[in-house]
Amino acid sequence: NPIMEWVEADNLYNSKHLTKIQREMRNTAVNNFEAFIRLVAPYQLMAHCHVEMCQWSQKFSNENRLLLWPRDHGKSRYAAFYAAWEITRDPATTIIYASATAEKAEEQLRFIKTILDNKIMRRYFPNLLTEEEGRREAWNKTFIVVDHPYRKSEGVVDSTLMTCGLEKTITGKHCKRLILDDIVVPENNTETGRRDVNSWAAQAASIMSADSSMFVVGTRYHPKDAYQVMMDMAYDD
C-alpha cells in the first residue's frame, strides 16, 4: 500500500501571521488526520476507537475502506471530518458524499461547512475559502466549491463536494473520493429496499477511476445488505 503523499502546507497556504510553531502544527494537521481534528475542532471528544479509525483511514487512503460500527458511535461525524481533511490537504479534490436520503447528506454538508468555515480554519488555511460567503464560487445546501487558486490552476470542473441521496443517479459524475455514509438504514432494510441500495452501490462503484476510492461508514441491519456486497467484491488486476 503506497504511503499517503506528504503535503507541504506552506506551499498551499499563506503563512503570514503564523508563528514557527503554528506553521509546524499546521503541517502536522495537513498530514495527520487525528492532528487535523484536534487543531480545527478542539471541542471534539476522541475515544480510542476514533483515534484508531483516524490511523486506519489514513493508512489505507488509496484503497476502498469500509467501517462498520453500531449506531451512536460518531462514525458519520468522523466521515464529515474526513471529507474536510481531504479538502484541506488537496483543494483540487472532488468528493461525492452520499447518504440514504438527500436530507441526511445535506445535514452532513452543513456540518462539513462549519468545520471548513470558522476562525481556526481561517487563521491556519486562509486561502481555502473567500471570507465573504456571497463571493464564494459555490456554497449552497447541496454542493460546495472551494476558492483556493490551486483548484483553478488544475482546471477542476466538478464540485469540491457534492451531496446526494440514493434517489439520485450519479452515472456520468467523477470524483476522487466517494464517501458513502449510512446508505443502509432501518427504513430501506426490506427486500426491495436492499435490492435498490445494492444496485445503487454497484452503480456507484462503476464510476470509480483508477486513482479514486470509496470511504464507506455504516451499521449492519441484515446479512445480505450492501456492505456484504462490498465485502464480497473481488477485483481483477
Secondary structure, DSSP 8 states (H G I E B T S, - for coil): --------HHHHS--TT--HHHHHHHHHHHH-HHHHHHHH-TT----HHHHHHHHHHHHTTTS-EEEE--TTSSHHHHHHHHHHHHHHH-TT--EEEEESSHHHHHHHHHHHHHHHSSHHHHHHSTTSS-SSGGGSSEESSSEEE---HHHHHTT--S-SEEEEETTS--TT---SEEEEES---GGG-SHHHHHHHHHHHHHHHHT--TT-EEEEEE----TTSHHHHHHH-----
